[in-house]
Amino acid sequence: MIHIIDYGMGNLRSVQKAIEALGHEATFCTDPSTLSDATKVILPGVGAFRDAISHLREQGFEQPIRDYVAGGRPLLGICLGLQLLFDVSYEDGEYRGLGLVPGKVVRFESQPGLKIPQMGWNSLEIAAPNALLKDIPAGAHVYFVHSYHVVPEGESVVATRTVHGQPFVSMIARGNLFATQFHPEKSQQVGLKLLENFATL
């Protein structure tokens, strides 16, 4: 069973439908205490960082998420769920994140002709293979919708990069912790393969 954290922000149903289409069970998690018994967790997210981290804290998810990750069980962050794992975001101010990955969240630098947000398909440059990238080739295309991207303090967590005006980190992996800036649930066969790899860890 995969637990999808429901804190009021995120395209939860599409993630659940993608996992169920692969033949796996997925349920929405609204009670932070249930994370203590969970074996796989997805942290989705759509919207503003400030609102998302506020909702997570108000609903009591912050420490249970920390404890879950510290216990060595797999967690997959998606889009804003990736950004929430970092120390700080500079989206419309300065807001502290979960601090599970050292680094920051910043806006794409404006460039002539560069569309912000990035919205649509783009390719993956694999920096370091991991279990979720099994059978996913370099150059595979995935779907993005975002104006901000993560900047880790160290290179060791970088799994893939993508270019949108500049190279940015599009996926991280560290032990049992994985997260993508792209939406696997909207990325057709490539995204389904990544979710299958997560479900069968």
N, CA and C atoms as an extended XYZ file, in Angstrom:
603
Properties=species:S:1:pos:R:3:atomname:S:1:resname:S:1:resid:I:1 pbc="F F F"
N         0.841       -1.198        0.000 N   MET     1
C         0.000        0.000        0.000 CA  MET     1
C         0.879        1.251        0.000 C   MET     1
N         0.579        2.164       -0.914 N   ILE     2
C         1.286        3.442       -0.973 CA  ILE     2
C         0.407        4.516       -0.356 C   ILE     2
N         0.953        5.259        0.591 N   HIS     3
C         0.231        6.359        1.238 CA  HIS     3
C         0.571        7.669        0.532 C   HIS     3
N        -0.451        8.379        0.051 N   ILE     4
C        -0.279        9.685       -0.587 CA  ILE     4
C        -0.704       10.742        0.426 C   ILE     4
N         0.229       11.572        0.843 N   ILE     5
C        -0.066       12.563        1.890 CA  ILE     5
C        -1.027       13.619        1.352 C   ILE     5
N        -2.164       13.758        2.029 N   ASP     6
C        -3.201       14.717        1.653 CA  ASP     6
C        -3.207       15.846        2.678 C   ASP     6
N        -2.581       16.969        2.313 N   TYR     7
C        -2.546       18.123        3.205 CA  TYR     7
C        -3.256       19.319        2.577 C   TYR     7
N        -4.098       19.017        1.585 N   GLY     8
C        -4.939       20.053        1.003 CA  GLY     8
C        -4.364       20.715       -0.231 C   GLY     8
N        -3.192       20.261       -0.705 N   MET     9
C        -2.584       20.854       -1.895 CA  MET     9
C        -1.952       19.757       -2.740 C   MET     9
N        -2.402       19.629       -3.969 N   GLY    10
C        -1.781       18.623       -4.828 CA  GLY    10
C        -2.808       17.898       -5.667 C   GLY    10
N        -2.357       17.395       -6.794 N   ASN    11
C        -3.229       16.663       -7.701 CA  ASN    11
C        -3.242       15.199       -7.282 C   ASN    11
N        -3.821       14.933       -6.125 N   LEU    12
C        -3.731       13.619       -5.503 CA  LEU    12
C        -4.406       12.528       -6.318 C   LEU    12
N        -5.566       12.822       -6.854 N   ARG    13
C        -6.331       11.780       -7.538 CA  ARG    13
C        -5.585       11.268       -8.768 C   ARG    13
N        -4.919       12.155       -9.502 N   SER    14
C        -4.209       11.699      -10.698 CA  SER    14
C        -3.030       10.809      -10.323 C   SER    14
N        -2.385       11.101       -9.198 N   VAL    15
C        -1.301       10.244       -8.724 CA  VAL    15
C        -1.853        8.878       -8.330 C   VAL    15
N        -2.958        8.881       -7.599 N   GLN    16
C        -3.574        7.624       -7.178 CA  GLN    16
C        -4.005        6.794       -8.383 C   GLN    16
N        -4.622        7.432       -9.368 N   LYS    17
C        -5.090        6.713      -10.555 CA  LYS    17
C        -3.928        6.093      -11.321 C   LYS    17
N        -2.806        6.804      -11.408 N   ALA    18
C        -1.643        6.272      -12.115 CA  ALA    18
C        -1.107        5.031      -11.418 C   ALA    18
N        -1.058        5.075      -10.090 N   ILE    19
C        -0.547        3.928       -9.328 CA  ILE    19
C        -1.505        2.748       -9.440 C   ILE    19
N        -2.800        3.020       -9.355 N   GLU    20
C        -3.789        1.953       -9.473 CA  GLU    20
C        -3.780        1.337      -10.860 C   GLU    20
N        -3.501        2.146      -11.888 N   ALA    21
C        -3.425        1.629      -13.253 CA  ALA    21
C        -2.282        0.632      -13.408 C   ALA    21
N        -1.293        0.741      -12.531 N   LEU    22
C        -0.153       -0.176      -12.538 CA  LEU    22
C        -0.426       -1.436      -11.721 C   LEU    22
N        -1.601       -1.488      -11.087 N   GLY    23
C        -1.974       -2.666      -10.318 CA  GLY    23
C        -1.583       -2.616       -8.858 C   GLY    23
N        -1.274       -1.413       -8.348 N   HIS    24
C        -0.888       -1.261       -6.947 CA  HIS    24
C        -1.949       -0.462       -6.199 C   HIS    24
N        -2.001       -0.641       -4.901 N   GLU    25
C        -2.955        0.085       -4.069 CA  GLU    25
C        -2.357        1.388       -3.582 C   GLU    25
N        -3.193        2.423       -3.552 N   ALA    26
C        -2.770        3.721       -3.042 CA  ALA    26
C        -3.925        4.345       -2.276 C   ALA    26
N        -3.619        4.927       -1.129 N   THR    27
C        -4.646        5.536       -0.303 CA  THR    27
C        -4.207        6.928        0.114 C   THR    27
N        -5.171        7.807        0.380 N   PHE    28
C        -4.854        9.154        0.830 CA  PHE    28
C        -4.620        9.149        2.339 C   PHE    28
N        -3.603        9.838        2.763 N   CYS    29
C        -3.240        9.907        4.177 CA  CYS    29
C        -3.558       11.301        4.707 C   CYS    29
N        -4.561       11.415        5.572 N   THR    30
C        -4.925       12.686        6.186 CA  THR    30
C        -4.556       12.729        7.665 C   THR    30
N        -4.184       11.583        8.228 N   ASP    31
C        -3.822       11.472        9.649 CA  ASP    31
C        -2.321       11.216        9.753 C   ASP    31
N        -1.544       12.195       10.247 N   PRO    32
C        -0.090       12.030       10.320 CA  PRO    32
C         0.355       10.790       11.086 C   PRO    32
N        -0.447       10.329       12.047 N   SER    33
C        -0.042        9.175       12.848 CA  SER    33
C         0.039        7.901       12.027 C   SER    33
N        -0.677        7.846       10.897 N   THR    34
C        -0.652        6.635       10.080 CA  THR    34
C         0.685        6.447        9.368 C   THR    34
N         1.512        7.498        9.307 N   LEU    35
C         2.822        7.372        8.671 CA  LEU    35
C         3.744        6.438        9.444 C   LEU    35
N         3.469        6.247       10.729 N   SER    36
C         4.333        5.386       11.535 CA  SER    36
C         4.297        3.942       11.052 C   SER    36
N         3.186        3.537       10.415 N   ASP    37
C         3.055        2.166        9.923 CA  ASP    37
C         3.157        2.066        8.401 C   ASP    37
N         3.333        3.192        7.724 N   ALA    38
C         3.389        3.189        6.261 CA  ALA    38
C         4.694        2.571        5.769 C   ALA    38
N         4.642        1.958        4.599 N   THR    39
C         5.843        1.355        4.021 CA  THR    39
C         6.332        2.093        2.784 C   THR    39
N         5.446        2.849        2.131 N   LYS    40
C         5.833        3.712        1.015 CA  LYS    40
C         4.956        4.961        1.061 C   LYS    40
N         5.570        6.126        0.856 N   VAL    41
C         4.842        7.388        0.967 CA  VAL    41
C         5.172        8.288       -0.215 C   VAL    41
N         4.141        8.965       -0.741 N   ILE    42
C         4.331        9.991       -1.762 CA  ILE    42
C         3.898       11.333       -1.189 C   ILE    42
N         4.751       12.348       -1.370 N   LEU    43
C         4.443       13.719       -0.969 CA  LEU    43
C         4.252       14.539       -2.244 C   LEU    43
N         2.996       14.762       -2.661 N   PRO    44
C         2.748       15.550       -3.872 CA  PRO    44
C         2.672       17.037       -3.523 C   PRO    44
N         2.369       17.842       -4.523 N   GLY    45
C         2.203       19.259       -4.227 CA  GLY    45
C         2.021       20.082       -5.482 C   GLY    45
N         1.039       20.985       -5.440 N   VAL    46
C         0.806       21.945       -6.505 CA  VAL    46
C         0.429       23.263       -5.842 C   VAL    46
N         1.051       24.359       -6.266 N   GLY    47
C         0.708       25.652       -5.692 CA  GLY    47
C         1.908       26.345       -5.089 C   GLY    47
N         1.651       27.216       -4.124 N   ALA    48
C         2.687       28.054       -3.527 CA  ALA    48
C         3.374       27.340       -2.369 C   ALA    48
N         4.679       27.506       -2.281 N   PHE    49
C         5.470       26.892       -1.213 CA  PHE    49
C         4.973       27.340        0.160 C   PHE    49
N         4.749       28.638        0.316 N   ARG    50
C         4.321       29.190        1.605 CA  ARG    50
C         3.070       28.501        2.123 C   ARG    50
N         2.070       28.359        1.252 N   ASP    51
C         0.815       27.733        1.665 CA  ASP    51
C         1.012       26.253        1.977 C   ASP    51
N         1.834       25.581        1.151 N   ALA    52
C         2.030       24.143        1.323 CA  ALA    52
C         2.718       23.823        2.638 C   ALA    52
N         3.805       24.517        2.950 N   ILE    53
C         4.529       24.217        4.187 CA  ILE    53
C         3.680       24.600        5.401 C   ILE    53
N         2.872       25.660        5.247 N   SER    54
C         1.971       26.055        6.330 CA  SER    54
C         0.926       24.981        6.591 C   SER    54
N         0.343       24.432        5.525 N   HIS    55
C        -0.661       23.370        5.675 CA  HIS    55
C        -0.040       22.121        6.297 C   HIS    55
N         1.156       21.745        5.839 N   LEU    56
C         1.817       20.566        6.405 CA  LEU    56
C         2.008       20.715        7.911 C   LEU    56
N         2.462       21.897        8.330 N   ARG    57
C         2.723       22.120        9.755 CA  ARG    57
C         1.435       22.197       10.560 C   ARG    57
N         0.443       22.898       10.025 N   GLU    58
C        -0.824       23.036       10.740 CA  GLU    58
C        -1.502       21.686       10.941 C   GLU    58
N        -1.320       20.773        9.977 N   GLN    59
C        -1.958       19.467       10.064 CA  GLN    59
C        -1.082       18.417       10.742 C   GLN    59
N         0.077       18.854       11.233 N   GLY    60
C         0.911       17.978       12.056 CA  GLY    60
C         1.746       16.967       11.301 C   GLY    60
N         2.042       17.250       10.019 N   PHE    61
C         2.793       16.279        9.217 CA  PHE    61
C         4.313       16.427        9.313 C   PHE    61
N         4.804       17.571        9.768 N   GLU    62
C         6.238       17.840        9.660 CA  GLU    62
C         7.093       16.787       10.365 C   GLU    62
N         6.876       16.578       11.650 N   GLN    63
C         7.709       15.619       12.377 CA  GLN    63
C         7.459       14.177       11.946 C   GLN    63
N         6.205       13.764       11.717 N   PRO    64
C         6.001       12.408       11.214 CA  PRO    64
C         6.720       12.142        9.892 C   PRO    64
N         6.783       13.131        8.992 N   ILE    65
C         7.523       12.941        7.739 CA  ILE    65
C         9.006       12.773        8.044 C   ILE    65
N         9.539       13.593        8.930 N   ARG    66
C        10.951       13.464        9.319 CA  ARG    66
C        11.232       12.079        9.898 C   ARG    66
N        10.352       11.640       10.787 N   ASP    67
C        10.533       10.336       11.432 CA  ASP    67
C        10.438        9.209       10.411 C   ASP    67
N         9.505        9.340        9.474 N   TYR    68
C         9.332        8.319        8.446 CA  TYR    68
C        10.605        8.174        7.614 C   TYR    68
N        11.142        9.285        7.149 N   VAL    69
C        12.359        9.251        6.329 CA  VAL    69
C        13.539        8.724        7.142 C   VAL    69
N        13.636        9.152        8.398 N   ALA    70
C        14.725        8.688        9.261 CA  ALA    70
C        14.657        7.180        9.483 C   ALA    70
N        13.463        6.615        9.357 N   GLY    71
C        13.289        5.173        9.533 CA  GLY    71
C        13.726        4.354        8.339 C   GLY    71
N        14.162        5.018        7.275 N   GLY    72
C        14.703        4.299        6.128 CA  GLY    72
C        13.688        3.784        5.135 C   GLY    72
N        12.443        4.243        5.233 N   ARG    73
C        11.412        3.785        4.308 CA  ARG    73
C        11.301        4.735        3.116 C   ARG    73
N        10.900        4.235        1.929 N   PRO    74
C        10.918        5.050        0.715 CA  PRO    74
C         9.884        6.172        0.711 C   PRO    74
N        10.331        7.357        0.316 N   LEU    75
C         9.444        8.505        0.124 CA  LEU    75
C         9.737        9.113       -1.235 C   LEU    75
N         8.676        9.443       -1.972 N   LEU    76
C         8.792       10.100       -3.268 CA  LEU    76
C         8.089       11.445       -3.215 C   LEU    76
N         8.841       12.520       -3.396 N   GLY    77
C         8.260       13.855       -3.519 CA  GLY    77
C         8.006       14.179       -4.976 C   GLY    77
N         6.901       14.844       -5.260 N   ILE    78
C         6.555       15.202       -6.635 CA  ILE    78
C         6.311       16.701       -6.739 C   ILE    78
N         7.021       17.374       -7.651 N   CYS    79
C         6.883       18.794       -7.958 CA  CYS    79
C         7.104       19.646       -6.705 C   CYS    79
N         6.079       20.283       -6.188 N   LEU    80
C         6.223       21.057       -4.959 CA  LEU    80
C         6.664       20.159       -3.805 C   LEU    80
N         6.308       18.873       -3.885 N   GLY    81
C         6.758       17.912       -2.873 CA  GLY    81
C         8.266       17.759       -2.846 C   GLY    81
N         8.932       17.966       -3.978 N   LEU    82
C        10.395       18.019       -4.006 CA  LEU    82
C        10.885       19.267       -3.282 C   LEU    82
N        10.327       20.403       -3.613 N   GLN    83
C        10.798       21.674       -3.055 CA  GLN    83
C        10.620       21.740       -1.538 C   GLN    83
N         9.554       21.133       -1.037 N   LEU    84
C         9.278       21.155        0.404 CA  LEU    84
C        10.348       20.438        1.208 C   LEU    84
N        11.093       19.535        0.590 N   LEU    85
C        12.123       18.774        1.300 CA  LEU    85
C        13.346       19.616        1.637 C   LEU    85
N        13.489       20.779        0.993 N   PHE    86
C        14.694       21.584        1.125 CA  PHE    86
C        14.619       22.553        2.309 C   PHE    86
N        15.764       23.197        2.585 N   ASP    87
C        15.872       24.079        3.752 CA  ASP    87
C        14.992       25.314        3.648 C   ASP    87
N        15.040       25.962        2.484 N   VAL    88
C        14.391       27.272        2.372 CA  VAL    88
C        13.940       27.514        0.939 C   VAL    88
N        12.806       28.212        0.798 N   SER    89
C        12.317       28.641       -0.508 CA  SER    89
C        12.235       30.158       -0.533 C   SER    89
N        12.566       30.719       -1.686 N   TYR    90
C        12.482       32.170       -1.876 CA  TYR    90
C        11.332       32.535       -2.808 C   TYR    90
N        10.279       31.748       -2.765 N   GLU    91
C         9.089       32.036       -3.553 CA  GLU    91
C         8.212       33.043       -2.815 C   GLU    91
N         8.162       34.269       -3.334 N   ASP    92
C         7.339       35.336       -2.728 CA  ASP    92
C         7.700       35.585       -1.268 C   ASP    92
N         8.987       35.576       -0.965 N   GLY    93
C         9.458       35.787        0.405 CA  GLY    93
C        10.525       34.764        0.742 C   GLY    93
N        10.654       34.466        2.017 N   GLU    94
C        11.604       33.444        2.481 CA  GLU    94
C        10.896       32.552        3.484 C   GLU    94
N        10.831       31.255        3.172 N   TYR    95
C        10.078       30.322        4.001 CA  TYR    95
C        10.885       29.059        4.249 C   TYR    95
N        10.905       28.617        5.490 N   ARG    96
C        11.653       27.416        5.845 CA  ARG    96
C        10.906       26.169        5.410 C   ARG    96
N        11.651       25.235        4.817 N   GLY    97
C        11.074       23.974        4.412 CA  GLY    97
C        11.287       22.893        5.449 C   GLY    97
N        11.196       21.653        5.044 N   LEU    98
C        11.350       20.526        5.970 CA  LEU    98
C        12.804       20.290        6.351 C   LEU    98
N        13.732       20.784        5.560 N   GLY    99
C        15.146       20.671        5.904 CA  GLY    99
C        15.702       19.258        5.810 C   GLY    99
N        15.083       18.416        5.010 N   LEU   100
C        15.586       17.048        4.845 CA  LEU   100
C        16.728       16.979        3.834 C   LEU   100
N        16.790       17.971        2.951 N   VAL   101
C        17.865       18.050        1.957 CA  VAL   101
C        18.459       19.456        2.028 C   VAL   101
N        19.755       19.581        2.287 N   PRO   102
C        20.363       20.912        2.350 CA  PRO   102
C        20.296       21.614        0.990 C   PRO   102
N        19.831       22.854        1.000 N   GLY   103
C        19.749       23.604       -0.233 CA  GLY   103
C        18.567       24.557       -0.235 C   GLY   103
N        18.316       25.156       -1.392 N   LYS   104
C        17.301       26.204       -1.479 CA  LYS   104
C        16.454       26.033       -2.731 C   LYS   104
N        15.355       26.789       -2.766 N   VAL   105
C        14.434       26.803       -3.899 CA  VAL   105
C        14.406       28.225       -4.441 C   VAL   105
N        14.736       28.382       -5.734 N   VAL   106
C        14.832       29.709       -6.337 CA  VAL   106
C        14.050       29.753       -7.649 C   VAL   106
N        13.772       30.968       -8.108 N   ARG   107
C        13.042       31.162       -9.359 CA  ARG   107
C        14.000       31.058      -10.536 C   ARG   107
N        13.485       30.600      -11.670 N   PHE   108
C        14.273       30.650      -12.890 CA  PHE   108
C        14.706       32.092      -13.158 C   PHE   108
N        15.925       32.264      -13.611 N   GLU   109
C        16.399       33.591      -13.980 CA  GLU   109
C        15.765       33.995      -15.311 C   GLU   109
N        15.262       35.218      -15.357 N   SER   110
C        14.636       35.705      -16.576 CA  SER   110
C        15.668       35.838      -17.687 C   SER   110
N        15.290       35.375      -18.855 N   GLN   111
C        16.125       35.487      -20.048 CA  GLN   111
C        15.236       35.829      -21.222 C   GLN   111
N        15.759       36.561      -22.209 N   PRO   112
C        14.944       36.878      -23.385 CA  PRO   112
C        14.397       35.609      -24.040 C   PRO   112
N        13.095       35.576      -24.223 N   GLY   113
C        12.462       34.452      -24.894 CA  GLY   113
C        12.175       33.246      -24.010 C   GLY   113
N        12.615       33.294      -22.753 N   LEU   114
C        12.397       32.158      -21.864 CA  LEU   114
C        11.024       32.253      -21.210 C   LEU   114
N        10.224       31.216      -21.371 N   LYS   115
C         8.891       31.206      -20.776 CA  LYS   115
C         8.958       30.724      -19.329 C   LYS   115
N         8.424       31.525      -18.428 N   ILE   116
C         8.321       31.166      -17.010 CA  ILE   116
C         6.861       31.355      -16.614 C   ILE   116
N         6.179       30.314      -16.146 N   PRO   117
C         6.713       29.006      -15.774 CA  PRO   117
C         7.085       28.143      -16.978 C   PRO   117
N         7.962       27.172      -16.723 N   GLN   118
C         8.164       26.104      -17.686 CA  GLN   118
C         6.919       25.219      -17.626 C   GLN   118
N         6.288       25.049      -18.758 N   MET   119
C         5.055       24.254      -18.787 CA  MET   119
C         5.081       23.387      -20.035 C   MET   119
N         5.274       22.094      -19.850 N   GLY   120
C         5.298       21.184      -20.980 CA  GLY   120
C         6.385       20.137      -20.837 C   GLY   120
N         6.731       19.537      -21.967 N   TRP   121
C         7.656       18.407      -21.978 CA  TRP   121
C         9.099       18.868      -22.106 C   TRP   121
N         9.987       18.166      -21.398 N   ASN   122
C        11.415       18.437      -21.482 CA  ASN   122
C        12.150       17.137      -21.168 C   ASN   122
N        13.438       17.110      -21.480 N   SER   123
C        14.186       15.857      -21.392 CA  SER   123
C        15.036       15.767      -20.131 C   SER   123
N        15.400       14.540      -19.783 N   LEU   124
C        16.196       14.258      -18.594 CA  LEU   124
C        17.625       13.899      -18.986 C   LEU   124
N        18.571       14.562      -18.342 N   GLU   125
C        19.978       14.168      -18.417 CA  GLU   125
C        20.288       13.424      -17.122 C   GLU   125
N        20.627       12.168      -17.216 N   ILE   126
C        20.858       11.364      -16.019 CA  ILE   126
C        22.253       11.637      -15.473 C   ILE   126
N        22.289       12.147      -14.241 N   ALA   127
C        23.557       12.455      -13.578 CA  ALA   127
C        24.048       11.284      -12.751 C   ALA   127
N        23.121       10.576      -12.117 N   ALA   128
C        23.469        9.421      -11.282 CA  ALA   128
C        22.295        8.450      -11.283 C   ALA   128
N        22.461        7.260      -11.852 N   PRO   129
C        21.361        6.289      -11.884 CA  PRO   129
C        20.907        5.906      -10.475 C   PRO   129
N        19.626        5.581      -10.348 N   ASN   130
C        19.094        5.084       -9.079 CA  ASN   130
C        17.959        4.121       -9.395 C   ASN   130
N        17.404        3.509       -8.361 N   ALA   131
C        16.402        2.461       -8.550 CA  ALA   131
C        15.166        2.952       -9.294 C   ALA   131
N        14.780        4.223       -9.126 N   LEU   132
C        13.582        4.729       -9.783 CA  LEU   132
C        13.805        5.011      -11.266 C   LEU   132
N        15.069        5.125      -11.669 N   LEU   133
C        15.390        5.389      -13.070 CA  LEU   133
C        15.679        4.107      -13.857 C   LEU   133
N        15.476        2.966      -13.232 N   LYS   134
C        15.727        1.697      -13.917 CA  LYS   134
C        14.892        1.608      -15.198 C   LYS   134
N        15.549        1.299      -16.303 N   ASP   135
C        14.913        1.140      -17.617 CA  ASP   135
C        14.344        2.447      -18.175 C   ASP   135
N        14.775        3.583      -17.614 N   ILE   136
C        14.416        4.886      -18.174 CA  ILE   136
C        15.662        5.457      -18.846 C   ILE   136
N        15.635        5.658      -20.149 N   PRO   137
C        16.844        6.068      -20.868 CA  PRO   137
C        17.155        7.550      -20.710 C   PRO   137
N        18.418        7.883      -20.844 N   ALA   138
C        18.806        9.289      -20.898 CA  ALA   138
C        18.096        9.943      -22.074 C   ALA   138
N        17.655       11.175      -21.871 N   GLY   139
C        16.938       11.883      -22.915 CA  GLY   139
C        15.444       11.660      -22.909 C   GLY   139
N        14.950       10.805      -22.005 N   ALA   140
C        13.508       10.571      -21.909 CA  ALA   140
C        12.789       11.881      -21.580 C   ALA   140
N        11.620       12.067      -22.139 N   HIS   141
C        10.856       13.297      -21.934 CA  HIS   141
C         9.790       13.114      -20.845 C   HIS   141
N         9.672       14.137      -20.017 N   VAL   142
C         8.710       14.140      -18.910 CA  VAL   142
C         8.034       15.502      -18.860 C   VAL   142
N         6.972       15.590      -18.055 N   TYR   143
C         6.124       16.786      -18.060 CA  TYR   143
C         6.382       17.672      -16.830 C   TYR   143
N         6.596       18.964      -17.095 N   PHE   144
C         6.892       19.938      -16.042 CA  PHE   144
C         5.843       21.052      -16.013 C   PHE   144
N         5.596       21.584      -14.811 N   VAL   145
C         4.868       22.838      -14.632 CA  VAL   145
C         5.466       23.507      -13.394 C   VAL   145
N         6.344       24.509      -13.594 N   HIS   146
C         6.961       25.160      -12.421 CA  HIS   146
C         7.703       26.420      -12.834 C   HIS   146
N         7.792       27.344      -11.871 N   SER   147
C         8.558       28.577      -12.036 CA  SER   147
C         9.803       28.581      -11.157 C   SER   147
N         9.848       27.674      -10.175 N   TYR   148
C        10.954       27.599       -9.223 CA  TYR   148
C        11.621       26.232       -9.320 C   TYR   148
N        12.887       26.174       -8.942 N   HIS   149
C        13.626       24.912       -8.987 CA  HIS   149
C        14.565       24.827       -7.790 C   HIS   149
N        15.006       23.617       -7.475 N   VAL   150
C        15.849       23.413       -6.298 CA  VAL   150
C        17.327       23.552       -6.652 C   VAL   150
N        18.087       24.021       -5.669 N   VAL   151
C        19.542       24.122       -5.794 CA  VAL   151
C        20.146       23.430       -4.567 C   VAL   151
N        20.482       22.150       -4.677 N   PRO   152
C        21.070       21.442       -3.530 CA  PRO   152
C        22.449       21.998       -3.187 C   PRO   152
N        22.814       21.887       -1.920 N   GLU   153
C        24.146       22.327       -1.501 CA  GLU   153
C        25.224       21.404       -2.045 C   GLU   153
N        24.927       20.128       -2.174 N   GLY   154
C        25.911       19.171       -2.655 CA  GLY   154
C        25.431       18.456       -3.900 C   GLY   154
N        26.380       17.934       -4.668 N   GLU   155
C        26.051       17.242       -5.908 CA  GLU   155
C        25.605       15.802       -5.676 C   GLU   155
N        25.853       15.265       -4.493 N   SER   156
C        25.623       13.838       -4.273 CA  SER   156
C        24.158       13.433       -4.392 C   SER   156
N        23.231       14.379       -4.211 N   VAL   157
C        21.799       14.037       -4.285 CA  VAL   157
C        21.237       14.176       -5.696 C   VAL   157
N        22.007       14.732       -6.613 N   VAL   158
C        21.486       15.029       -7.954 CA  VAL   158
C        21.361       13.745       -8.771 C   VAL   158
N        20.144       13.437       -9.202 N   ALA   159
C        19.890       12.246      -10.029 CA  ALA   159
C        19.748       12.603      -11.502 C   ALA   159
N        19.000       13.668      -11.796 N   THR   160
C        18.858       14.122      -13.183 CA  THR   160
C        18.903       15.646      -13.233 C   THR   160
N        19.288       16.125      -14.407 N   ARG   161
C        19.215       17.555      -14.706 CA  ARG   161
C        18.410       17.739      -15.987 C   ARG   161
N        17.877       18.940      -16.134 N   THR   162
C        17.124       19.324      -17.313 CA  THR   162
C        17.510       20.763      -17.638 C   THR   162
N        17.414       21.144      -18.899 N   VAL   163
C        17.768       22.509      -19.304 CA  VAL   163
C        16.505       23.290      -19.656 C   VAL   163
N        16.320       24.415      -18.969 N   HIS   164
C        15.284       25.387      -19.323 CA  HIS   164
C        15.919       26.762      -19.154 C   HIS   164
N        16.537       27.219      -20.216 N   GLY   165
C        17.315       28.443      -20.132 CA  GLY   165
C        18.664       28.202      -19.478 C   GLY   165
N        18.681       27.376      -18.474 N   GLN   166
C        19.877       26.991      -17.732 CA  GLN   166
C        19.669       25.573      -17.225 C   GLN   166
N        20.733       24.831      -16.948 N   PRO   167
C        20.546       23.502      -16.344 CA  PRO   167
C        19.987       23.637      -14.932 C   PRO   167
N        19.042       22.780      -14.581 N   PHE   168
C        18.519       22.750      -13.216 CA  PHE   168
C        18.324       21.297      -12.795 C   PHE   168
N        18.243       21.071      -11.498 N   VAL   169
C        18.073       19.731      -10.953 CA  VAL   169
C        16.604       19.330      -11.072 C   VAL   169
N        16.352       18.258      -11.811 N   SER   170
C        14.973       17.827      -12.045 CA  SER   170
C        14.599       16.583      -11.246 C   SER   170
N        15.594       15.934      -10.614 N   MET   171
C        15.306       14.805       -9.728 CA  MET   171
C        16.451       14.653       -8.742 C   MET   171
N        16.110       14.305       -7.512 N   ILE   172
C        17.119       13.999       -6.503 CA  ILE   172
C        16.906       12.579       -5.984 C   ILE   172
N        17.959       12.004       -5.442 N   ALA   173
C        17.868       10.690       -4.799 CA  ALA   173
C        18.957       10.609       -3.743 C   ALA   173
N        18.556       10.152       -2.557 N   ARG   174
C        19.517        9.935       -1.471 CA  ARG   174
C        18.976        8.821       -0.583 C   ARG   174
N        19.584        7.644       -0.711 N   GLY   175
C        19.105        6.520        0.085 CA  GLY   175
C        17.660        6.202       -0.243 C   GLY   175
N        16.793        6.314        0.755 N   ASN   176
C        15.374        6.005        0.602 CA  ASN   176
C        14.540        7.206        0.165 C   ASN   176
N        15.205        8.347       -0.047 N   LEU   177
C        14.499        9.592       -0.366 CA  LEU   177
C        14.663        9.926       -1.841 C   LEU   177
N        13.535       10.067       -2.537 N   PHE   178
C        13.522       10.395       -3.957 CA  PHE   178
C        12.550       11.559       -4.173 C   PHE   178
N        12.819       12.380       -5.178 N   ALA   179
C        11.867       13.445       -5.496 CA  ALA   179
C        12.117       13.964       -6.899 C   ALA   179
N        11.020       14.299       -7.576 N   THR   180
C        11.085       14.790       -8.955 CA  THR   180
C        10.439       16.159       -9.061 C   THR   180
N        11.045       17.037       -9.880 N   GLN   181
C        10.387       18.309      -10.180 CA  GLN   181
C         9.288       18.099      -11.214 C   GLN   181
N         9.461       17.120      -12.067 N   PHE   182
C         8.445       16.802      -13.067 CA  PHE   182
C         7.318       15.969      -12.449 C   PHE   182
N         6.248       15.829      -13.202 N   HIS   183
C         5.077       15.068      -12.757 CA  HIS   183
C         5.090       13.688      -13.411 C   HIS   183
N         5.486       12.644      -12.712 N   PRO   184
C         5.464       11.315      -13.334 CA  PRO   184
C         4.054       10.870      -13.713 C   PRO   184
N         3.060       11.297      -12.940 N   GLU   185
C         1.680       10.881      -13.225 CA  GLU   185
C         1.138       11.512      -14.510 C   GLU   185
N         1.849       12.518      -15.041 N   LYS   186
C         1.444       13.169      -16.295 CA  LYS   186
C         2.442       12.897      -17.415 C   LYS   186
N         3.412       12.032      -17.154 N   SER   187
C         4.518       11.819      -18.095 CA  SER   187
C         4.403       10.512      -18.872 C   SER   187
N         3.200       10.046      -19.052 N   GLN   188
C         2.910        8.877      -19.884 CA  GLN   188
C         3.791        7.681      -19.497 C   GLN   188
N         4.333        6.962      -20.486 N   GLN   189
C         5.006        5.695      -20.182 CA  GLN   189
C         6.258        5.874      -19.333 C   GLN   189
N         6.981        6.957      -19.547 N   VAL   190
C         8.187        7.198      -18.735 CA  VAL   190
C         7.798        7.405      -17.272 C   VAL   190
N         6.787        8.223      -17.046 N   GLY   191
C         6.343        8.474      -15.680 CA  GLY   191
C         5.776        7.243      -15.012 C   GLY   191
N         5.017        6.460      -15.768 N   LEU   192
C         4.457        5.229      -15.209 CA  LEU   192
C         5.572        4.251      -14.837 C   LEU   192
N         6.625        4.211      -15.647 N   LYS   193
C         7.746        3.338      -15.330 CA  LYS   193
C         8.417        3.763      -14.030 C   LYS   193
N         8.584        5.051      -13.834 N   LEU   194
C         9.181        5.552      -12.589 CA  LEU   194
C         8.308        5.196      -11.388 C   LEU   194
N         6.992        5.378      -11.525 N   LEU   195
C         6.083        5.030      -10.421 CA  LEU   195
C         6.080        3.539      -10.160 C   LEU   195
N         6.172        2.729      -11.215 N   GLU   196
C         6.268        1.274      -11.049 CA  GLU   196
C         7.527        0.909      -10.303 C   GLU   196
N         8.639        1.563      -10.648 N   ASN   197
C         9.902        1.303       -9.946 CA  ASN   197
C         9.792        1.663       -8.477 C   ASN   197
N         9.089        2.752       -8.175 N   PHE   198
C         8.897        3.133       -6.781 CA  PHE   198
C         8.018        2.115       -6.053 C   PHE   198
N         6.922        1.723       -6.700 N   ALA   199
C         5.971        0.803       -6.068 CA  ALA   199
C         6.588       -0.551       -5.770 C   ALA   199
N         7.598       -0.941       -6.540 N   THR   200
C         8.175       -2.272       -6.382 CA  THR   200
C         9.546       -2.240       -5.700 C   THR   200
N         9.901       -1.129       -5.100 N   LEU   201
C        11.168       -1.057       -4.352 CA  LEU   201
C        11.204       -2.140       -3.275 C   LEU   201
